[in-house]
Amino acid sequence: MGIAATYCRGQLGLTAPLVQVEVNLGAGLPVFSIVGLPATAVKESKERVRAALTNSGFEFPAGRITVNLAPADLPKEGGRFDLPIALGILMASRQVLEVPGAGGSLPREFYGELSLSGELLPVRGLTLAAAHAAQEGHEIIVPLANVRDTRIVRHGRTLGARSLLDVCAHLRGEDRRRRLTRASGLARVSAAPRGLPVLPALDLADVRGQQLPKRALVIAAAGFHSLLMSGPPGSGKTMLAQRLLGLLPPLAPAEALEVATIASVSSLESGANGYGRRPFRAPHHTASANAIVGGGPQARPGEISLAHRGVLFLDELPEFDRRVLETLREPLENRTVVISRARVQAQYPAAFQLVAAMNPCACGYLGDSSGKCRCTPAQIETYRARISGPLLDRIDLLIEVPRVPVTDIAAPVAAPSAASITSAEAARVVARARQRQLALRGCLNGELPQSQLQSRARLAPEASRLLEQVFERLGLTARSYHRVLRVALTIADLEESDVIGSAHVAEAVQLRRVAASFRSAPGPAP
């Protein structure tokens, strides 16, 4: 007879509430019950724990065993609770008595799924749990396979273990010094993350021609603007999108940890995979709304959250289901997404940079000099109507990417020129512009609240008149007006100008000409 408690953490969105695992051994018929809103995987831990204890040489207590996962109203899921439940049973039955101070600060937290033999198997979401434990000064014990997920948390105190027996020996203080250095026992984890292998660089100079799209890519990177490219097949839209990451500055440590924690709570990602790199997500156009925005019974993050602080590339934009595209409208404005389900509500950050590509018509050759397009105006209108006006209004840059002349493709690679800017050169320009925005406004222009945009964007008189004329002539919405103003502000920052001039406004309008073409459906190219 006895009672004991161990600690673990649950997962609710990007929070990891502390869970107290209480174990009570009582008299009566042999019953093993788990209460506290456990999911199916947690209920099944009864059989895994029973087999792991007996196969590790421990005696499974007879009588009534009650495990309470507190707080009771927090959903519990996954196999992470196996280890704390097993340790609670061993402590309550006095088979393991913890030596005070044997593992560091108290309370310690335990994580790990148990195999039937007592080995510790990896679990999901430990980057998030380790970050919250480090904030409270707790030490955590995790499976060795999860060590790489916790190493990226600075100031964290983590021990990696291979089996239940290793953890029990550590709690007893048996051969502690030797066991901490043995490959088969517990291993203390350094908090400093190791360097990642260098990936092959995708250089902007590899894209032949396309000077206007390259310029738009630099502006998008400098101001954190969304971008839509329209052009025929093979014009280089995907190549341009893939090179945007090379123009962005490295993630700050806090941003890198934020990206890693989002990845750690997804169903397929590890928080340590690609640590320190900005994500580049390119979902297929058959993806569902739950896959893009997030969802499922446990409100998992979707592609827009997995692309946080990085790039979300949507190729063949009109081929996506329109209902899926419409779900992007609020995240593009608010930079967050709230996922509500029957039993859980989770909020995830979604500060992603949207880059989309599309063909000008269903066949892809509208306006091309080859004259291949035979789409009727009705077919063109139907194709373009797959993208709603409100969604287009939320995209800052809408440009045309024409077919590259064969002379540019077949030309030999020459020495770098002023027209062939490299990714390294563009990244330096982008970094200076971003530093200027952060110093003057505290955020990037793409994230500047609309309430502050008018006061922070100083327009020269001629620029103000030009913007008014464009607004009336093109019939811009208020949201489109502010998008043009944001882009013009970024162009001014690239030139280190304190005032937005007419040339800046003219270029910003030029970079939205696809939006103007959407207002009419021209016939086939002559």
C-alpha positions as CSV (number, residue, x, y, z in Angstrom):
1,M,0.0,0.0,0.0
2,G,1.3,3.4,-0.8
3,I,1.1,6.6,-2.9
4,A,3.7,8.3,-5.1
5,A,3.9,11.1,-7.6
6,T,6.1,11.8,-10.7
7,Y,5.9,14.6,-13.2
8,C,5.6,15.0,-16.9
9,R,4.1,17.5,-19.3
10,G,1.1,17.4,-21.7
11,Q,0.8,19.3,-24.9
12,L,-1.9,21.8,-25.8
13,G,-1.0,23.9,-28.9
14,L,2.3,25.5,-28.1
15,T,1.9,25.2,-24.4
16,A,3.2,22.3,-22.3
17,P,1.3,22.2,-19.0
18,L,2.9,20.3,-16.1
19,V,1.1,17.0,-15.4
20,Q,1.4,15.3,-12.0
21,V,1.2,11.5,-12.3
22,E,-0.2,10.2,-9.0
23,V,-0.1,6.5,-8.3
24,N,-2.1,4.9,-5.5
25,L,-1.8,1.3,-4.5
26,G,-4.8,0.0,-2.5
27,A,-6.3,-3.2,-1.3
28,G,-8.9,-5.1,-3.2
29,L,-9.2,-7.1,-6.4
30,P,-6.4,-6.6,-9.0
31,V,-7.5,-3.6,-11.1
32,F,-5.3,-1.2,-13.0
33,S,-7.1,2.1,-13.9
34,I,-5.9,5.4,-15.4
35,V,-8.0,8.5,-14.9
36,G,-7.5,12.2,-15.9
37,L,-8.9,12.4,-19.5
38,P,-6.4,9.9,-21.1
39,A,-6.5,9.2,-24.8
40,T,-6.5,5.6,-26.2
41,A,-2.7,5.5,-26.4
42,V,-2.4,6.5,-22.7
43,K,-5.0,3.8,-21.7
44,E,-3.0,1.2,-23.5
45,S,0.0,2.1,-21.4
46,K,-1.3,-0.3,-18.7
47,E,-0.3,-3.3,-20.7
48,R,3.1,-1.8,-21.8
49,V,3.9,-0.8,-18.2
50,R,2.9,-4.2,-16.8
51,A,5.1,-6.1,-19.3
52,A,8.0,-3.7,-18.9
53,L,8.1,-4.0,-15.1
54,T,8.0,-7.7,-15.1
55,N,10.5,-8.1,-17.9
56,S,12.9,-5.7,-16.1
57,G,12.9,-7.9,-13.0
58,F,10.4,-5.9,-10.9
59,E,7.4,-7.3,-9.1
60,F,4.1,-6.0,-10.4
61,P,2.0,-5.1,-7.4
62,A,-1.2,-7.0,-6.6
63,G,-4.3,-5.1,-5.7
64,R,-5.9,-2.0,-6.9
65,I,-3.7,0.4,-8.8
66,T,-5.1,3.9,-9.6
67,V,-3.2,6.4,-11.7
68,N,-4.4,10.0,-11.7
69,L,-3.1,12.4,-14.4
70,A,-3.7,15.8,-13.0
71,P,-5.1,18.3,-14.0
72,A,-8.1,16.1,-14.9
73,D,-9.5,18.5,-17.5
74,L,-6.4,18.5,-19.7
75,P,-6.4,16.0,-22.6
76,K,-3.5,13.5,-22.3
77,E,-2.3,11.7,-25.4
78,G,0.8,9.7,-26.6
79,G,3.2,7.3,-25.0
80,R,5.2,9.8,-23.1
81,F,3.4,9.0,-19.9
82,D,4.6,5.3,-19.8
83,L,7.8,6.1,-18.0
84,P,6.4,8.3,-15.2
85,I,3.5,5.8,-14.6
86,A,6.0,2.9,-14.3
87,L,8.2,4.9,-11.9
88,G,5.2,6.0,-9.9
89,I,4.2,2.3,-9.4
90,L,7.8,1.4,-8.4
91,M,8.0,4.3,-5.9
92,A,4.6,3.6,-4.4
93,S,5.5,-0.1,-4.0
94,R,8.8,0.9,-2.4
95,Q,10.8,-1.0,-5.1
96,V,12.6,2.2,-6.0
97,L,13.5,4.8,-3.4
98,E,14.8,8.0,-4.9
99,V,18.0,9.4,-3.4
100,P,17.5,13.1,-2.7
101,G,19.5,15.3,-5.0
102,A,20.5,12.3,-7.2
103,G,19.4,14.0,-10.4
104,G,19.6,17.7,-9.8
105,S,16.7,20.2,-9.2
106,L,13.3,18.9,-8.2
107,P,10.8,18.1,-9.4
108,R,12.3,16.1,-12.2
109,E,10.2,15.3,-15.3
110,F,10.2,12.0,-17.0
111,Y,9.3,11.2,-20.6
112,G,9.3,8.0,-22.7
113,E,7.3,5.2,-24.2
114,L,8.1,1.8,-22.8
115,S,8.7,-1.3,-25.0
116,L,7.6,-4.7,-23.5
117,S,11.2,-5.3,-22.6
118,G,11.6,-2.1,-20.7
119,E,13.5,-0.1,-23.3
120,L,12.7,3.6,-23.8
121,L,11.2,4.5,-27.1
122,P,11.2,8.1,-28.5
123,V,8.1,10.2,-28.3
124,R,6.9,13.4,-30.1
125,G,6.9,17.0,-28.9
126,L,9.9,16.9,-26.5
127,T,11.4,20.2,-27.8
128,L,8.3,22.0,-26.6
129,A,8.4,20.1,-23.2
130,A,12.1,20.8,-22.8
131,A,11.7,24.5,-23.4
132,H,9.0,24.8,-20.7
133,A,11.0,22.7,-18.3
134,A,14.0,24.9,-18.8
135,Q,12.0,28.0,-18.0
136,E,11.1,26.5,-14.6
137,G,14.5,25.1,-13.9
138,H,13.5,21.5,-14.0
139,E,15.7,18.6,-15.1
140,I,14.1,16.1,-17.6
141,I,14.9,12.5,-18.3
142,V,14.1,11.4,-21.9
143,P,14.9,8.5,-24.2
144,L,18.3,8.7,-25.9
145,A,16.6,8.9,-29.3
146,N,15.0,12.2,-28.1
147,V,18.2,13.7,-26.9
148,R,18.7,15.6,-30.2
149,D,15.3,17.2,-29.8
150,T,16.2,18.6,-26.4
151,R,19.7,19.7,-27.1
152,I,18.5,22.8,-29.0
153,V,17.0,24.3,-25.8
154,R,19.5,26.6,-24.2
155,H,20.0,26.4,-20.4
156,G,18.1,23.1,-20.4
157,R,19.1,20.2,-18.1
158,T,18.5,16.9,-19.8
159,L,19.5,13.3,-19.2
160,G,19.1,10.6,-21.9
161,A,18.4,7.0,-20.9
162,R,18.1,3.7,-22.8
163,S,15.9,1.8,-20.5
164,L,13.7,1.8,-17.4
165,L,16.5,0.0,-15.5
166,D,18.9,2.8,-16.2
167,V,16.5,5.4,-14.9
168,C,15.8,3.4,-11.7
169,A,19.5,3.0,-11.1
170,H,20.0,6.7,-11.5
171,L,17.3,7.5,-9.0
172,R,18.8,5.1,-6.5
173,G,22.1,6.7,-6.9
174,E,23.8,3.4,-7.9
175,D,27.1,3.9,-9.7
176,R,25.9,7.3,-10.6
177,R,29.2,8.7,-11.9
178,R,30.0,5.6,-14.0
179,R,26.5,5.3,-15.3
180,L,26.4,8.8,-16.5
181,T,29.3,8.2,-18.7
182,R,28.5,4.7,-19.9
183,A,27.0,4.3,-23.4
184,S,24.4,1.9,-22.1
185,G,23.2,4.1,-19.3
186,L,22.2,7.7,-18.7
187,A,24.0,10.4,-20.6
188,R,23.9,14.1,-19.6
189,V,23.1,16.3,-22.5
190,S,24.9,19.5,-23.5
191,A,22.5,22.4,-24.2
192,A,24.6,23.8,-27.0
193,P,23.3,22.5,-30.4
194,R,25.8,21.1,-32.9
195,G,26.3,22.7,-36.3
196,L,24.2,21.4,-39.2
197,P,25.6,20.2,-42.5
198,V,25.7,22.9,-45.1
199,L,23.1,22.5,-47.8
200,P,23.9,23.2,-51.5
201,A,23.2,26.9,-52.1
202,L,20.6,27.9,-54.7
203,D,21.9,31.1,-56.3
204,L,19.8,33.8,-57.7
205,A,22.3,34.2,-60.5
206,D,21.4,30.8,-61.8
207,V,18.1,32.2,-63.1
208,R,18.7,33.5,-66.6
209,G,17.0,36.8,-67.5
210,Q,13.9,37.7,-65.4
211,Q,15.3,41.0,-64.0
212,L,11.9,42.3,-62.9
213,P,11.0,39.1,-61.0
214,K,14.4,39.1,-59.4
215,R,13.9,42.6,-58.3
216,A,10.4,41.7,-56.9
217,L,12.0,38.8,-55.0
218,V,14.5,41.2,-53.3
219,I,11.7,43.6,-52.4
220,A,9.6,40.7,-51.0
221,A,12.6,39.4,-48.9
222,A,13.4,42.9,-47.6
223,G,9.9,43.8,-46.5
224,F,8.4,40.4,-45.6
225,H,5.9,40.7,-48.5
226,S,3.8,38.0,-50.1
227,L,4.3,37.4,-53.8
228,L,2.3,35.9,-56.6
229,M,4.0,35.1,-59.9
230,S,2.0,34.5,-63.1
231,G,3.7,33.1,-66.3
232,P,3.8,30.3,-68.8
233,P,5.2,26.9,-68.0
234,G,9.0,26.8,-67.8
235,S,9.5,30.6,-67.2
236,G,11.3,30.0,-63.9
237,K,8.7,30.7,-61.3
238,T,9.6,27.7,-59.2
239,M,13.3,28.5,-59.5
240,L,12.7,32.0,-58.2
241,A,10.6,30.8,-55.3
242,Q,13.2,28.3,-54.2
243,R,15.8,31.0,-54.0
244,L,13.9,33.3,-51.7
245,L,15.3,31.5,-48.6
246,G,18.9,32.4,-49.7
247,L,18.0,36.1,-49.5
248,L,16.6,36.0,-45.9
249,P,18.8,36.5,-42.8
250,P,19.5,33.7,-40.4
251,L,17.0,33.0,-37.6
252,A,17.6,34.6,-34.2
253,P,18.0,32.0,-31.4
254,A,14.5,32.7,-30.1
255,E,13.0,32.4,-33.6
256,A,14.9,29.1,-34.2
257,L,13.5,27.6,-31.0
258,E,10.0,28.8,-31.9
259,V,10.2,27.1,-35.3
260,A,11.6,23.9,-33.7
261,T,8.8,23.7,-31.1
262,I,6.2,24.0,-33.9
263,A,7.9,21.2,-35.8
264,S,8.2,19.0,-32.6
265,V,4.4,19.0,-32.0
266,S,3.5,18.1,-35.6
267,S,2.8,14.4,-36.3
268,L,5.8,13.8,-38.6
269,E,8.5,16.3,-37.8
270,S,11.3,16.5,-35.3
271,G,12.2,19.7,-33.6
272,A,15.9,19.1,-34.3
273,N,15.5,18.5,-38.0
274,G,16.8,21.6,-39.7
275,Y,17.3,23.6,-36.5
276,G,18.3,27.1,-37.3
277,R,17.1,27.0,-40.9
278,R,14.1,28.9,-42.1
279,P,11.5,26.4,-43.3
280,F,10.4,26.0,-46.9
281,R,7.0,24.3,-47.2
282,A,5.6,23.4,-50.6
283,P,2.4,21.4,-50.2
284,H,0.8,19.7,-53.2
285,H,-2.3,21.3,-54.7
286,T,-4.5,18.4,-53.5
287,A,-3.8,19.2,-49.9
288,S,-6.9,19.6,-47.7
289,A,-7.8,22.6,-45.5
290,N,-6.7,20.6,-42.4
291,A,-3.3,20.0,-44.0
292,I,-2.8,23.6,-44.8
293,V,-4.3,25.4,-41.8
294,G,-4.1,22.6,-39.2
295,G,-6.6,20.5,-37.5
296,G,-7.6,16.9,-36.8
297,P,-8.9,15.6,-33.4
298,Q,-5.8,17.0,-31.6
299,A,-5.6,20.3,-33.5
300,R,-2.2,19.7,-35.0
301,P,-0.4,22.6,-36.8
302,G,-0.7,22.8,-40.5
303,E,1.6,23.9,-43.3
304,I,1.1,27.6,-42.6
305,S,2.4,27.1,-39.1
306,L,5.2,24.7,-40.1
307,A,6.2,27.5,-42.5
308,H,6.4,30.0,-39.6
309,R,9.4,32.4,-40.1
310,G,9.9,30.8,-43.5
311,V,8.3,30.4,-46.9
312,L,5.1,28.8,-47.9
313,F,5.2,28.1,-51.6
314,L,1.9,27.2,-53.4
315,D,2.6,26.1,-56.9
316,E,-0.3,26.0,-59.4
317,L,-2.3,28.2,-57.1
318,P,-5.6,28.0,-59.0
319,E,-5.5,24.2,-58.8
320,F,-5.9,24.3,-55.0
321,D,-9.5,23.9,-53.8
322,R,-11.0,27.4,-53.4
323,R,-12.2,26.7,-49.9
324,V,-8.6,25.8,-49.0
325,L,-7.3,29.1,-50.4
326,E,-9.9,31.1,-48.6
327,T,-8.6,29.8,-45.3
328,L,-5.4,31.7,-45.9
329,R,-7.1,35.1,-45.7
330,E,-7.1,35.5,-41.9
331,P,-3.6,34.1,-41.3
332,L,-2.2,36.5,-43.9
333,E,-3.6,39.4,-42.0
334,N,-3.2,38.2,-38.3
335,R,-0.1,36.1,-38.6
336,T,-1.7,33.5,-36.2
337,V,-4.3,30.8,-36.6
338,V,-6.7,29.4,-34.0
339,I,-7.9,25.8,-34.5
340,S,-11.0,24.8,-32.6
341,R,-12.2,21.3,-32.1
342,A,-14.8,19.7,-29.9
343,R,-12.4,19.0,-27.0
344,V,-9.4,21.2,-27.7
345,Q,-8.6,24.7,-29.0
346,A,-5.0,25.6,-30.0
347,Q,-3.4,28.8,-31.3
348,Y,-0.3,28.6,-33.5
349,P,1.8,31.3,-35.0
350,A,1.7,31.7,-38.8
351,A,4.1,34.5,-39.7
352,F,4.9,32.9,-43.0
353,Q,5.9,34.5,-46.3
354,L,3.5,33.4,-49.0
355,V,5.0,32.8,-52.5
356,A,2.6,31.5,-55.1
357,A,2.9,30.6,-58.8
358,M,0.2,30.2,-61.4
359,N,-0.3,30.1,-65.2
360,P,-2.1,33.0,-66.8
361,C,-4.8,30.6,-68.2
362,A,-5.7,27.0,-68.1
363,C,-3.4,26.1,-71.0
364,G,-0.7,28.3,-69.6
365,Y,0.2,30.3,-72.7
366,L,-2.0,33.4,-72.6
367,G,-0.1,36.4,-73.8
368,D,2.9,34.3,-74.9
369,S,4.5,35.3,-78.2
370,S,4.2,31.7,-79.4
371,G,0.5,32.1,-79.9
372,K,-0.3,28.7,-78.5
373,C,-3.2,29.9,-76.3
374,R,-6.6,29.1,-77.7
375,C,-8.6,29.7,-74.4
376,T,-11.8,31.7,-74.8
377,P,-12.5,34.7,-72.6
378,A,-15.0,32.6,-70.7
379,Q,-12.4,29.9,-70.0
380,I,-9.9,32.5,-68.9
381,E,-12.4,34.1,-66.6
382,T,-13.4,30.7,-65.1
383,Y,-9.8,29.8,-64.5
384,R,-9.0,33.1,-62.8
385,A,-12.1,33.1,-60.7
386,R,-10.7,30.2,-58.8
387,I,-8.7,32.9,-56.9
388,S,-11.0,35.3,-55.1
389,G,-10.5,39.1,-55.1
390,P,-10.2,39.3,-51.3
391,L,-7.3,36.8,-51.4
392,L,-5.5,38.7,-54.2
393,D,-6.0,41.9,-52.2
394,R,-3.9,40.3,-49.4
395,I,-1.0,39.6,-51.6
396,D,1.5,42.5,-51.8
397,L,3.3,41.7,-55.1
398,L,1.6,40.3,-58.2
399,I,4.0,40.1,-61.1
400,E,4.3,38.5,-64.5
401,V,7.1,36.1,-65.3
402,P,7.5,36.0,-69.1
403,R,9.0,33.1,-71.1
404,V,12.8,33.4,-71.2
405,P,14.2,34.0,-74.7
406,V,16.2,31.2,-76.1
407,T,19.1,33.6,-76.6
408,D,19.3,34.0,-72.8
409,I,19.1,30.3,-72.2
410,A,21.7,29.3,-74.7
411,A,24.1,32.1,-73.9
412,P,27.4,31.0,-72.2
413,V,27.9,31.7,-68.5
414,A,29.6,35.1,-68.4
415,A,31.3,37.0,-65.7
416,P,29.0,38.5,-63.1
417,S,27.4,41.8,-64.2
418,A,25.3,44.4,-62.6
419,A,22.2,42.7,-64.1
420,S,23.1,39.2,-62.7
421,I,23.0,39.8,-58.9
422,T,23.9,36.8,-56.8
423,S,22.1,35.6,-53.7
424,A,24.9,36.7,-51.5
425,E,24.8,40.2,-52.8
426,A,21.0,40.4,-52.6
427,A,21.1,39.0,-49.1
428,R,23.4,41.9,-48.0
429,V,21.0,44.4,-49.5
430,V,18.0,42.7,-47.8
431,A,19.8,42.6,-44.4
432,R,20.5,46.4,-44.5
433,A,16.9,47.2,-45.4
434,R,15.6,44.9,-42.7
435,Q,17.9,46.5,-40.1
436,R,16.7,49.9,-41.1
437,Q,13.0,48.9,-40.7
438,L,13.6,47.4,-37.3
439,A,15.5,50.5,-36.2
440,L,12.9,53.0,-37.5
441,R,9.6,51.1,-36.9
442,G,10.4,48.1,-34.7
443,C,9.1,45.6,-37.2
444,L,9.2,44.7,-40.9
445,N,7.0,46.6,-43.3
446,G,4.9,43.5,-44.1
447,E,4.1,43.2,-40.4
448,L,3.6,46.9,-39.7
449,P,0.1,47.4,-38.2
450,Q,-2.2,49.3,-40.5
451,S,-2.9,51.8,-37.8
452,Q,0.7,52.9,-38.0
453,L,1.2,52.6,-41.7
454,Q,-0.1,56.1,-42.6
455,S,2.0,57.9,-40.0
456,R,5.2,55.9,-40.6
457,A,5.1,56.2,-44.5
458,R,6.1,59.8,-45.4
459,L,4.9,60.5,-48.9
460,A,6.4,63.3,-51.0
461,P,3.7,65.6,-52.5
462,E,4.1,64.2,-56.1
463,A,4.1,60.6,-54.8
464,S,0.9,61.3,-52.9
465,R,-0.8,62.7,-56.0
466,L,0.4,59.7,-58.1
467,L,-1.0,57.3,-55.6
468,E,-4.4,59.1,-55.6
469,Q,-4.5,58.9,-59.4
470,V,-3.6,55.2,-59.5
471,F,-6.3,54.5,-56.8
472,E,-9.0,56.2,-59.0
473,R,-7.8,54.9,-62.3
474,L,-7.4,51.3,-61.3
475,G,-10.2,51.2,-58.9
476,L,-8.1,49.9,-56.0
477,T,-9.7,48.7,-52.8
478,A,-8.6,50.2,-49.5
479,R,-6.6,47.1,-48.7
480,S,-4.8,47.2,-52.2
481,Y,-4.0,50.9,-51.5
482,H,-2.3,50.0,-48.3
483,R,-0.4,47.1,-50.0
484,V,1.0,49.5,-52.6
485,L,2.0,51.8,-49.8
486,R,3.8,49.1,-47.9
487,V,5.7,48.0,-51.0
488,A,6.7,51.6,-51.8
489,L,7.9,52.0,-48.2
490,T,10.1,48.9,-48.6
491,I,11.5,50.2,-51.9
492,A,12.4,53.5,-50.2
493,D,14.1,51.6,-47.4
494,L,16.2,49.7,-50.0
495,E,17.4,53.1,-51.2
496,E,17.8,54.3,-47.6
497,S,15.3,57.2,-48.4
498,D,13.3,58.7,-45.5
499,V,10.6,59.9,-47.9
500,I,8.6,57.8,-50.4
501,G,9.0,59.4,-53.8
502,S,7.0,59.1,-57.0
503,A,9.5,56.6,-58.4
504,H,8.9,54.3,-55.4
505,V,5.2,54.5,-55.8
506,A,5.4,53.9,-59.6
507,E,7.5,50.8,-59.1
508,A,5.2,49.5,-56.4
509,V,2.2,49.9,-58.8
510,Q,4.2,48.2,-61.5
511,L,4.6,45.2,-59.2
512,R,0.8,44.8,-58.9
513,R,0.0,44.7,-62.6
514,V,-1.2,41.1,-62.5
515,A,-4.0,42.3,-60.2
516,A,-5.1,44.8,-62.8
517,S,-5.1,42.1,-65.5
518,F,-7.5,40.0,-63.3
519,R,-10.2,42.6,-63.7
520,S,-10.6,41.7,-67.4
521,A,-10.4,38.5,-69.4
522,P,-8.6,39.2,-72.6
523,G,-8.9,36.9,-75.6
524,P,-6.3,34.6,-77.1
525,A,-2.9,36.1,-77.9
526,P,-2.6,37.2,-81.5
